[in-house]
Amino acid sequence: MIDKKLLEDIIQKHYAYLKGVNFQGWDVLDGLNSRLFQELPFHKNKYVRLAWIQFFRKSPINLRSICQVPKGDNPKALALFISSLLRLGDFYRDTAFFTQALALYDRLMALRSNGYAGLCWGYNFDWQALAFHVPKFKPNMICSVFAGQALLDLFERIRNDHFLAEAKQVAEFIHKNLLLINENDRLCFGYIPGESAVIHNVNLMGAAFLARLYHVTNENDYQFQAERSVRFSAAGQRDDGAWPYGQRGHHQWVDNFHTGYNLMAIHDYQTYCQDDQFEPVLRKGLDFHLKRHFTAQLLPKYSDVRLYPLDVHCFAQAIITFLALRSYIPDYRVRVQQMIANALDILWDKKLHYFYYKKSRFFKSKIPYIRWSQAWMFYAFTYFLAGWDE
C-alpha cells in the first residue's frame, strides 16, 4: 500500500518532470498537427484525416517527431495543472505553487477562443470525427468547463473577483452557444457549437460547473439550468445503471472514465445545490460502475465489456471518483491505494518520472501525452494528497 511519504515523493518527481517540459507536450489526438501531413495530397479528405489521426492514436511507436508534430499548450491540461498546483500550495503552505499556477493561468487565457459569447476554449489541434471536423481552438464544452473550474479554484484560493467574473463568462458561453435541447423541465447542453450530438458526460459536466457557480454566487438561474440538465441525463440512464456515451447508434459503449465523469457531476450537483432528488440515479450508476468497470485486483477495465487497454485516464478518474464518492464506498481508501499502486506498477516510468499512456494486451504505449496522461495523473495524485487526513 502507498504511504504518504511515497505519494509525496512521486508527486515531487512528477512535478519536476512537468517543469522540465514547461507543462507542454503532445496529445493523443494531435496527429493532424503534423506539418508533413499538411503537405500531403488529400489531407483535407475526411477519411484520410480519420485514418491518420487513428493511426497516431493507436500506434505504440511515437512518430510525431518524424512527422513534425509540435508540442504545445493544451487548454484542458493547463486547467488541470492550475487546480493541482493550487492544492499543493494549500497543502505545503508554499506560495511558489500559487505563482506557478498564475503563470499557467496567463497561458490559458492567451489560448481562449474568439468569436463566441463569453469565455471559451478548444483543443490545440484539428479534430476529425466520423460526423464532423473541428478546427483547432474551436471551443467545446469540456475544455471550457475545466477552464471554468480552474477559474473558480483561483477565485476561492486568491479571492480576486476577476476570476469569478471570468468563470461567469464561461457560463455565458455555455448558455448562448451550447444549449441543444430546451424543454419544459429539462435541457441538454451540446459538445461543440453547431453540432447536434447528445453526449451525457458533456451535458453533465456543464451541469456540475453551473451548480458550483450557483454555490459560489447564489444566483438561482445557475441552479435552475443545472437541475434541468441533470434531469435530462438521469432520464438517459439504462435500467442497469449505465449510461451509453451518447444517444446516437455508434455512441452506445459504456466506458470507465466517462461513467466516472457522470457520477462525479451528479454528486457535485447534489453537493453544491443541496438537492438529493437524483440520489437513486447516483446510487444505481455507482453500483454498476463498481461492479462492471473493475477487476477483482482493482485494474480499471476500459469498458464494461473489455479489459484492455489499461488506460492511464481510467486509473486517474477512478482515484478521483473513489475519493469524491467516499461516503458511498466503505472501502474507498483501500481502493484508492490499490489503484495508485497498480498505476505506479504498470504505467509509471521510474527513471524519467512520467506516466505512460496505456498497456494493451501485448505492449505498452510509453508516449508522454501531456493532457491525457500527465495532467490527469498529477490532478488525481494531488487530489488524494490534499485530502489525505480526511
C-alpha beads as a LAMMPS data file, in Angstrom:
LAMMPS data file: protein, C-alpha beads

390 atoms
389 bonds

1 atom types
1 bond types

-500.0 500.0 xlo xhi
-500.0 500.0 ylo yhi
-500.0 500.0 zlo zhi

Masses

1 110.0

Atoms # bond

1 1 1 0.000 0.000 0.000
2 1 1 1.005 3.619 -0.557
3 1 1 2.157 5.712 2.375
4 1 1 2.081 9.490 2.457
5 1 1 5.844 9.913 2.067
6 1 1 5.919 7.771 -1.083
7 1 1 2.970 9.657 -2.552
8 1 1 4.683 12.992 -1.922
9 1 1 7.905 11.690 -3.454
10 1 1 6.101 10.616 -6.636
11 1 1 4.299 13.963 -6.894
12 1 1 7.533 15.906 -6.468
13 1 1 9.319 13.842 -9.125
14 1 1 6.381 14.201 -11.490
15 1 1 6.282 17.948 -10.823
16 1 1 9.970 18.234 -11.658
17 1 1 9.299 16.410 -14.942
18 1 1 6.419 18.778 -15.750
19 1 1 8.525 21.850 -15.076
20 1 1 11.249 20.347 -17.214
21 1 1 8.903 20.143 -20.207
22 1 1 7.310 23.519 -19.355
23 1 1 3.905 21.793 -18.904
24 1 1 3.789 21.244 -22.675
25 1 1 3.654 18.139 -24.799
26 1 1 1.920 16.043 -27.408
27 1 1 -1.689 14.903 -27.305
28 1 1 -3.157 11.523 -28.109
29 1 1 -5.324 13.137 -30.828
30 1 1 -2.884 15.672 -32.292
31 1 1 -1.861 13.746 -35.413
32 1 1 -3.442 16.326 -37.738
33 1 1 -0.981 18.935 -36.401
34 1 1 1.679 17.130 -38.435
35 1 1 3.373 19.575 -40.795
36 1 1 4.264 16.623 -43.001
37 1 1 0.604 15.529 -43.226
38 1 1 -0.485 19.027 -44.221
39 1 1 1.784 18.789 -47.286
40 1 1 0.236 15.519 -48.464
41 1 1 -2.394 15.316 -51.234
42 1 1 -5.913 14.609 -49.943
43 1 1 -5.042 15.968 -46.481
44 1 1 -8.484 17.614 -46.403
45 1 1 -10.298 14.360 -47.168
46 1 1 -12.389 13.246 -44.190
47 1 1 -11.474 9.588 -44.414
48 1 1 -7.774 10.289 -44.871
49 1 1 -7.906 12.541 -41.816
50 1 1 -9.721 9.863 -39.827
51 1 1 -7.210 7.197 -40.780
52 1 1 -4.247 9.445 -39.962
53 1 1 -5.497 10.544 -36.558
54 1 1 -6.454 6.993 -35.558
55 1 1 -3.067 5.688 -36.663
56 1 1 -1.345 8.177 -34.393
57 1 1 -3.725 7.427 -31.532
58 1 1 -3.242 3.673 -31.663
59 1 1 0.415 3.346 -32.614
60 1 1 2.691 2.425 -29.665
61 1 1 5.567 3.966 -31.614
62 1 1 5.752 7.729 -31.402
63 1 1 6.147 9.100 -34.930
64 1 1 5.395 12.710 -34.020
65 1 1 8.947 13.991 -34.249
66 1 1 9.454 12.361 -37.657
67 1 1 6.111 13.711 -38.879
68 1 1 6.800 17.160 -37.422
69 1 1 4.019 17.346 -34.851
70 1 1 4.924 20.221 -32.494
71 1 1 4.495 20.063 -28.744
72 1 1 2.314 22.769 -27.260
73 1 1 -0.003 24.143 -24.596
74 1 1 -3.280 22.280 -24.187
75 1 1 -6.037 24.352 -22.519
76 1 1 -7.577 21.440 -20.631
77 1 1 -4.168 20.290 -19.401
78 1 1 -3.315 23.809 -18.243
79 1 1 -6.605 23.972 -16.331
80 1 1 -5.907 20.657 -14.586
81 1 1 -2.375 21.766 -13.714
82 1 1 -3.669 25.057 -12.256
83 1 1 -6.133 23.256 -9.969
84 1 1 -3.448 20.758 -8.920
85 1 1 -0.888 23.439 -8.126
86 1 1 -3.374 25.358 -6.001
87 1 1 -3.935 22.192 -3.952
88 1 1 -0.201 21.752 -3.486
89 1 1 0.091 25.387 -2.445
90 1 1 -2.552 24.839 0.223
91 1 1 -1.044 21.544 1.360
92 1 1 2.530 22.782 1.712
93 1 1 1.598 26.400 2.512
94 1 1 4.020 27.402 -0.221
95 1 1 3.185 30.408 -2.387
96 1 1 5.591 29.218 -5.104
97 1 1 2.859 26.822 -6.260
98 1 1 0.384 29.719 -6.484
99 1 1 2.898 31.701 -8.528
100 1 1 3.301 28.776 -10.905
101 1 1 -0.493 28.404 -11.153
102 1 1 -0.880 32.083 -12.052
103 1 1 1.772 31.777 -14.750
104 1 1 -0.210 28.896 -16.273
105 1 1 -3.398 30.955 -15.928
106 1 1 -1.824 33.620 -18.171
107 1 1 -1.040 30.939 -20.761
108 1 1 -4.575 29.552 -20.509
109 1 1 -6.130 32.968 -21.075
110 1 1 -3.905 33.531 -24.110
111 1 1 -5.456 30.415 -25.705
112 1 1 -9.111 31.418 -25.331
113 1 1 -11.226 31.119 -28.474
114 1 1 -12.577 34.189 -30.233
115 1 1 -15.864 34.867 -31.964
116 1 1 -18.241 33.428 -29.360
117 1 1 -20.188 34.853 -26.448
118 1 1 -18.440 34.718 -23.102
119 1 1 -15.183 32.862 -22.488
120 1 1 -14.382 29.510 -24.060
121 1 1 -11.596 27.180 -25.100
122 1 1 -10.975 24.369 -27.583
123 1 1 -8.245 21.849 -28.228
124 1 1 -4.936 22.915 -29.773
125 1 1 -5.314 20.529 -32.702
126 1 1 -7.694 19.802 -35.547
127 1 1 -10.041 17.009 -34.636
128 1 1 -11.738 14.750 -37.193
129 1 1 -14.660 12.562 -36.107
130 1 1 -16.916 10.453 -38.277
131 1 1 -19.701 13.031 -38.196
132 1 1 -17.764 16.301 -38.145
133 1 1 -14.458 18.113 -38.367
134 1 1 -13.476 20.537 -35.605
135 1 1 -10.704 23.064 -36.337
136 1 1 -8.108 23.708 -33.656
137 1 1 -9.274 26.073 -30.918
138 1 1 -12.936 25.869 -31.948
139 1 1 -14.433 25.855 -28.437
140 1 1 -16.105 22.896 -26.794
141 1 1 -17.832 22.162 -23.502
142 1 1 -15.104 20.016 -21.969
143 1 1 -12.173 22.395 -22.422
144 1 1 -14.339 25.321 -21.354
145 1 1 -15.748 23.813 -18.152
146 1 1 -12.351 22.544 -16.993
147 1 1 -11.011 26.057 -17.556
148 1 1 -14.057 27.399 -15.718
149 1 1 -13.432 25.070 -12.768
150 1 1 -9.814 26.251 -12.633
151 1 1 -11.039 29.859 -12.585
152 1 1 -13.310 29.045 -9.640
153 1 1 -10.393 27.348 -7.874
154 1 1 -8.347 30.512 -8.390
155 1 1 -11.211 32.653 -7.075
156 1 1 -11.633 30.509 -3.956
157 1 1 -7.884 30.489 -3.185
158 1 1 -6.868 34.023 -4.138
159 1 1 -10.177 35.857 -3.669
160 1 1 -9.833 38.115 -6.668
161 1 1 -13.244 38.859 -8.179
162 1 1 -11.996 38.951 -11.749
163 1 1 -11.581 35.139 -11.659
164 1 1 -15.248 34.800 -10.707
165 1 1 -16.276 37.246 -13.428
166 1 1 -14.369 35.154 -15.964
167 1 1 -15.977 31.955 -14.684
168 1 1 -19.386 33.538 -15.186
169 1 1 -18.373 34.306 -18.761
170 1 1 -17.789 30.575 -19.298
171 1 1 -21.390 30.027 -18.203
172 1 1 -22.460 32.677 -20.710
173 1 1 -20.687 30.748 -23.470
174 1 1 -22.447 27.527 -22.436
175 1 1 -25.870 29.143 -22.318
176 1 1 -25.592 31.047 -25.588
177 1 1 -23.643 28.570 -27.716
178 1 1 -24.229 25.041 -26.399
179 1 1 -27.906 24.826 -25.482
180 1 1 -29.014 21.865 -27.560
181 1 1 -32.414 20.840 -26.167
182 1 1 -34.650 23.082 -24.059
183 1 1 -37.946 21.533 -22.997
184 1 1 -40.308 22.151 -20.102
185 1 1 -38.431 20.542 -17.233
186 1 1 -35.156 19.535 -18.797
187 1 1 -32.406 20.709 -21.082
188 1 1 -29.309 19.283 -22.690
189 1 1 -26.038 21.019 -23.453
190 1 1 -24.062 20.094 -26.554
191 1 1 -20.356 19.487 -27.035
192 1 1 -19.453 21.917 -29.808
193 1 1 -21.320 24.955 -31.165
194 1 1 -23.391 23.956 -34.165
195 1 1 -23.129 20.187 -33.589
196 1 1 -26.172 18.185 -32.502
197 1 1 -24.737 15.070 -30.833
198 1 1 -26.178 14.329 -27.363
199 1 1 -23.347 13.120 -25.095
200 1 1 -24.202 12.549 -21.463
201 1 1 -20.848 13.282 -19.837
202 1 1 -20.659 16.574 -21.743
203 1 1 -24.135 17.607 -20.622
204 1 1 -23.470 16.609 -17.011
205 1 1 -20.088 18.318 -16.837
206 1 1 -21.842 21.511 -17.855
207 1 1 -24.411 20.943 -15.107
208 1 1 -21.717 20.396 -12.473
209 1 1 -19.980 23.635 -13.403
210 1 1 -23.226 25.622 -13.236
211 1 1 -24.057 24.011 -9.885
212 1 1 -20.732 25.180 -8.490
213 1 1 -21.363 28.673 -9.853
214 1 1 -24.703 28.659 -8.050
215 1 1 -22.953 27.622 -4.839
216 1 1 -20.465 30.481 -5.198
217 1 1 -22.836 33.231 -6.384
218 1 1 -26.239 32.134 -5.016
219 1 1 -27.740 33.138 -8.364
220 1 1 -30.743 30.866 -8.841
221 1 1 -30.630 30.650 -12.619
222 1 1 -27.441 28.577 -12.459
223 1 1 -29.165 26.040 -10.197
224 1 1 -32.261 26.033 -12.418
225 1 1 -30.224 25.210 -15.524
226 1 1 -28.085 22.637 -13.738
227 1 1 -31.115 20.797 -12.324
228 1 1 -32.789 20.551 -15.719
229 1 1 -29.556 19.392 -17.313
230 1 1 -29.073 16.602 -14.762
231 1 1 -32.713 15.595 -15.206
232 1 1 -32.113 15.099 -18.932
233 1 1 -29.223 12.694 -18.453
234 1 1 -30.856 10.986 -15.470
235 1 1 -33.635 10.020 -17.877
236 1 1 -30.978 8.612 -20.232
237 1 1 -29.681 6.129 -17.649
238 1 1 -30.257 2.482 -18.586
239 1 1 -32.196 0.157 -16.304
240 1 1 -28.939 -1.478 -15.177
241 1 1 -27.496 1.885 -14.054
242 1 1 -25.172 2.509 -17.008
243 1 1 -25.039 5.450 -19.366
244 1 1 -24.156 4.933 -23.009
245 1 1 -21.624 7.523 -24.160
246 1 1 -24.317 9.258 -26.230
247 1 1 -27.651 8.817 -27.928
248 1 1 -26.500 8.052 -31.458
249 1 1 -26.273 4.477 -32.660
250 1 1 -22.471 4.494 -32.747
251 1 1 -22.260 6.019 -29.229
252 1 1 -23.649 3.060 -27.294
253 1 1 -20.492 1.941 -25.471
254 1 1 -20.190 2.282 -21.669
255 1 1 -16.609 3.160 -20.803
256 1 1 -14.960 3.554 -17.449
257 1 1 -13.783 7.151 -17.162
258 1 1 -16.799 8.794 -18.811
259 1 1 -19.009 6.946 -16.324
260 1 1 -16.795 8.430 -13.598
261 1 1 -17.404 11.887 -15.092
262 1 1 -21.174 11.293 -14.938
263 1 1 -21.153 10.146 -11.322
264 1 1 -18.905 12.990 -10.196
265 1 1 -21.104 15.531 -11.949
266 1 1 -24.320 14.310 -10.327
267 1 1 -22.607 14.219 -6.955
268 1 1 -21.320 17.755 -7.468
269 1 1 -24.810 18.929 -8.382
270 1 1 -26.221 17.380 -5.208
271 1 1 -23.479 18.860 -3.040
272 1 1 -23.491 22.374 -4.421
273 1 1 -27.264 22.684 -4.786
274 1 1 -28.222 20.703 -1.664
275 1 1 -30.705 18.732 -3.758
276 1 1 -30.833 14.927 -3.412
277 1 1 -33.651 14.205 -5.859
278 1 1 -31.178 12.304 -8.103
279 1 1 -29.808 10.144 -5.273
280 1 1 -31.337 6.895 -6.654
281 1 1 -29.778 7.649 -10.056
282 1 1 -26.371 8.216 -8.460
283 1 1 -26.529 5.055 -6.354
284 1 1 -27.624 2.869 -9.271
285 1 1 -24.929 4.301 -11.514
286 1 1 -22.235 3.832 -8.883
287 1 1 -23.322 0.243 -8.257
288 1 1 -22.950 -0.511 -11.980
289 1 1 -19.585 1.282 -12.104
290 1 1 -18.044 -0.570 -9.163
291 1 1 -19.287 -3.989 -10.313
292 1 1 -18.646 -3.736 -14.050
293 1 1 -15.659 -1.445 -14.552
294 1 1 -13.033 -3.002 -12.253
295 1 1 -11.410 -6.408 -11.858
296 1 1 -11.015 -8.184 -8.519
297 1 1 -7.410 -6.872 -8.448
298 1 1 -8.741 -3.318 -8.984
299 1 1 -7.492 -2.951 -12.518
300 1 1 -9.698 -0.416 -14.297
301 1 1 -11.354 -2.041 -17.297
302 1 1 -11.630 0.181 -20.354
303 1 1 -15.355 -0.546 -20.618
304 1 1 -17.929 -2.878 -19.115
305 1 1 -17.216 -5.487 -21.802
306 1 1 -13.432 -5.337 -22.227
307 1 1 -10.378 -5.059 -20.014
308 1 1 -7.783 -3.661 -22.435
309 1 1 -6.322 -1.196 -22.881
310 1 1 -5.406 -0.344 -19.296
311 1 1 -5.650 3.374 -19.934
312 1 1 -3.981 5.943 -17.670
313 1 1 -7.102 8.136 -17.801
314 1 1 -9.139 5.283 -16.277
315 1 1 -6.677 4.981 -13.359
316 1 1 -6.764 8.739 -12.707
317 1 1 -10.528 9.094 -12.902
318 1 1 -11.050 6.040 -10.675
319 1 1 -8.857 7.587 -7.944
320 1 1 -10.839 10.835 -8.153
321 1 1 -14.230 9.116 -8.261
322 1 1 -13.496 6.820 -5.292
323 1 1 -12.376 9.808 -3.236
324 1 1 -15.213 12.113 -4.220
325 1 1 -17.863 9.449 -3.594
326 1 1 -16.226 8.025 -0.469
327 1 1 -19.401 8.396 1.592
328 1 1 -20.946 5.697 -0.655
329 1 1 -17.891 3.402 -0.759
330 1 1 -16.935 1.988 2.673
331 1 1 -13.583 0.608 1.457
332 1 1 -12.732 3.653 -0.661
333 1 1 -9.289 4.148 0.888
334 1 1 -8.215 0.570 0.137
335 1 1 -9.491 1.003 -3.412
336 1 1 -7.634 4.288 -3.916
337 1 1 -4.373 2.956 -2.551
338 1 1 -4.560 -0.183 -4.675
339 1 1 -5.413 1.887 -7.766
340 1 1 -2.372 4.075 -7.162
341 1 1 -0.165 1.051 -6.567
342 1 1 -1.378 -0.512 -9.831
343 1 1 -0.811 2.732 -11.748
344 1 1 2.740 3.040 -10.443
345 1 1 3.461 -0.600 -11.181
346 1 1 2.090 -0.566 -14.728
347 1 1 2.399 2.990 -16.079
348 1 1 4.969 4.977 -14.052
349 1 1 8.418 5.444 -15.592
350 1 1 10.739 5.139 -12.589
351 1 1 13.694 6.724 -14.391
352 1 1 12.105 9.546 -16.357
353 1 1 9.283 10.261 -13.868
354 1 1 6.273 10.464 -16.148
355 1 1 3.218 8.284 -16.830
356 1 1 2.761 6.092 -19.886
357 1 1 -0.402 6.252 -21.994
358 1 1 -1.647 2.673 -21.734
359 1 1 -0.915 -1.015 -21.522
360 1 1 -2.527 -3.196 -24.150
361 1 1 -2.647 -6.976 -24.094
362 1 1 0.704 -7.261 -25.882
363 1 1 2.562 -3.957 -25.419
364 1 1 2.810 -0.660 -23.576
365 1 1 2.481 2.742 -25.207
366 1 1 5.017 4.901 -23.372
367 1 1 4.322 8.190 -25.168
368 1 1 4.189 11.027 -22.563
369 1 1 0.934 12.736 -23.553
370 1 1 0.577 15.974 -21.617
371 1 1 -3.236 16.139 -21.299
372 1 1 -4.348 12.546 -21.372
373 1 1 -1.651 11.172 -19.079
374 1 1 0.414 13.749 -17.163
375 1 1 -2.278 16.313 -16.351
376 1 1 -4.784 13.718 -15.218
377 1 1 -2.394 11.741 -13.015
378 1 1 -0.964 14.909 -11.469
379 1 1 -4.525 16.033 -10.752
380 1 1 -5.506 12.652 -9.243
381 1 1 -2.425 12.300 -7.032
382 1 1 -2.650 15.860 -5.686
383 1 1 -6.381 15.336 -5.117
384 1 1 -5.558 12.378 -2.885
385 1 1 -2.709 14.138 -1.091
386 1 1 -4.849 17.202 -0.360
387 1 1 -7.443 15.017 1.383
388 1 1 -5.007 12.598 2.997
389 1 1 -6.284 13.135 6.550
390 1 1 -9.983 13.027 5.665

Bonds

1 1 1 2
2 1 2 3
3 1 3 4
4 1 4 5
5 1 5 6
6 1 6 7
7 1 7 8
8 1 8 9
9 1 9 10
10 1 10 11
11 1 11 12
12 1 12 13
13 1 13 14
14 1 14 15
15 1 15 16
16 1 16 17
17 1 17 18
18 1 18 19
19 1 19 20
20 1 20 21
21 1 21 22
22 1 22 23
23 1 23 24
24 1 24 25
25 1 25 26
26 1 26 27
27 1 27 28
28 1 28 29
29 1 29 30
30 1 30 31
31 1 31 32
32 1 32 33
33 1 33 34
34 1 34 35
35 1 35 36
36 1 36 37
37 1 37 38
38 1 38 39
39 1 39 40
40 1 40 41
41 1 41 42
42 1 42 43
43 1 43 44
44 1 44 45
45 1 45 46
46 1 46 47
47 1 47 48
48 1 48 49
49 1 49 50
50 1 50 51
51 1 51 52
52 1 52 53
53 1 53 54
54 1 54 55
55 1 55 56
56 1 56 57
57 1 57 58
58 1 58 59
59 1 59 60
60 1 60 61
61 1 61 62
62 1 62 63
63 1 63 64
64 1 64 65
65 1 65 66
66 1 66 67
67 1 67 68
68 1 68 69
69 1 69 70
70 1 70 71
71 1 71 72
72 1 72 73
73 1 73 74
74 1 74 75
75 1 75 76
76 1 76 77
77 1 77 78
78 1 78 79
79 1 79 80
80 1 80 81
81 1 81 82
82 1 82 83
83 1 83 84
84 1 84 85
85 1 85 86
86 1 86 87
87 1 87 88
88 1 88 89
89 1 89 90
90 1 90 91
91 1 91 92
92 1 92 93
93 1 93 94
94 1 94 95
95 1 95 96
96 1 96 97
97 1 97 98
98 1 98 99
99 1 99 100
100 1 100 101
101 1 101 102
102 1 102 103
103 1 103 104
104 1 104 105
105 1 105 106
106 1 106 107
107 1 107 108
108 1 108 109
109 1 109 110
110 1 110 111
111 1 111 112
112 1 112 113
113 1 113 114
114 1 114 115
115 1 115 116
116 1 116 117
117 1 117 118
118 1 118 119
119 1 119 120
120 1 120 121
121 1 121 122
122 1 122 123
123 1 123 124
124 1 124 125
125 1 125 126
126 1 126 127
127 1 127 128
128 1 128 129
129 1 129 130
130 1 130 131
131 1 131 132
132 1 132 133
133 1 133 134
134 1 134 135
135 1 135 136
136 1 136 137
137 1 137 138
138 1 138 139
139 1 139 140
140 1 140 141
141 1 141 142
142 1 142 143
143 1 143 144
144 1 144 145
145 1 145 146
146 1 146 147
147 1 147 148
148 1 148 149
149 1 149 150
150 1 150 151
151 1 151 152
152 1 152 153
153 1 153 154
154 1 154 155
155 1 155 156
156 1 156 157
157 1 157 158
158 1 158 159
159 1 159 160
160 1 160 161
161 1 161 162
162 1 162 163
163 1 163 164
164 1 164 165
165 1 165 166
166 1 166 167
167 1 167 168
168 1 168 169
169 1 169 170
170 1 170 171
171 1 171 172
172 1 172 173
173 1 173 174
174 1 174 175
175 1 175 176
176 1 176 177
177 1 177 178
178 1 178 179
179 1 179 180
180 1 180 181
181 1 181 182
182 1 182 183
183 1 183 184
184 1 184 185
185 1 185 186
186 1 186 187
187 1 187 188
188 1 188 189
189 1 189 190
190 1 190 191
191 1 191 192
192 1 192 193
193 1 193 194
194 1 194 195
195 1 195 196
196 1 196 197
197 1 197 198
198 1 198 199
199 1 199 200
200 1 200 201
201 1 201 202
202 1 202 203
203 1 203 204
204 1 204 205
205 1 205 206
206 1 206 207
207 1 207 208
208 1 208 209
209 1 209 210
210 1 210 211
211 1 211 212
212 1 212 213
213 1 213 214
214 1 214 215
215 1 215 216
216 1 216 217
217 1 217 218
218 1 218 219
219 1 219 220
220 1 220 221
221 1 221 222
222 1 222 223
223 1 223 224
224 1 224 225
225 1 225 226
226 1 226 227
227 1 227 228
228 1 228 229
229 1 229 230
230 1 230 231
231 1 231 232
232 1 232 233
233 1 233 234
234 1 234 235
235 1 235 236
236 1 236 237
237 1 237 238
238 1 238 239
239 1 239 240
240 1 240 241
241 1 241 242
242 1 242 243
243 1 243 244
244 1 244 245
245 1 245 246
246 1 246 247
247 1 247 248
248 1 248 249
249 1 249 250
250 1 250 251
251 1 251 252
252 1 252 253
253 1 253 254
254 1 254 255
255 1 255 256
256 1 256 257
257 1 257 258
258 1 258 259
259 1 259 260
260 1 260 261
261 1 261 262
262 1 262 263
263 1 263 264
264 1 264 265
265 1 265 266
266 1 266 267
267 1 267 268
268 1 268 269
269 1 269 270
270 1 270 271
271 1 271 272
272 1 272 273
273 1 273 274
274 1 274 275
275 1 275 276
276 1 276 277
277 1 277 278
278 1 278 279
279 1 279 280
280 1 280 281
281 1 281 282
282 1 282 283
283 1 283 284
284 1 284 285
285 1 285 286
286 1 286 287
287 1 287 288
288 1 288 289
289 1 289 290
290 1 290 291
291 1 291 292
292 1 292 293
293 1 293 294
294 1 294 295
295 1 295 296
296 1 296 297
297 1 297 298
298 1 298 299
299 1 299 300
300 1 300 301
301 1 301 302
302 1 302 303
303 1 303 304
304 1 304 305
305 1 305 306
306 1 306 307
307 1 307 308
308 1 308 309
309 1 309 310
310 1 310 311
311 1 311 312
312 1 312 313
313 1 313 314
314 1 314 315
315 1 315 316
316 1 316 317
317 1 317 318
318 1 318 319
319 1 319 320
320 1 320 321
321 1 321 322
322 1 322 323
323 1 323 324
324 1 324 325
325 1 325 326
326 1 326 327
327 1 327 328
328 1 328 329
329 1 329 330
330 1 330 331
331 1 331 332
332 1 332 333
333 1 333 334
334 1 334 335
335 1 335 336
336 1 336 337
337 1 337 338
338 1 338 339
339 1 339 340
340 1 340 341
341 1 341 342
342 1 342 343
343 1 343 344
344 1 344 345
345 1 345 346
346 1 346 347
347 1 347 348
348 1 348 349
349 1 349 350
350 1 350 351
351 1 351 352
352 1 352 353
353 1 353 354
354 1 354 355
355 1 355 356
356 1 356 357
357 1 357 358
358 1 358 359
359 1 359 360
360 1 360 361
361 1 361 362
362 1 362 363
363 1 363 364
364 1 364 365
365 1 365 366
366 1 366 367
367 1 367 368
368 1 368 369
369 1 369 370
370 1 370 371
371 1 371 372
372 1 372 373
373 1 373 374
374 1 374 375
375 1 375 376
376 1 376 377
377 1 377 378
378 1 378 379
379 1 379 380
380 1 380 381
381 1 381 382
382 1 382 383
383 1 383 384
384 1 384 385
385 1 385 386
386 1 386 387
387 1 387 388
388 1 388 389
389 1 389 390
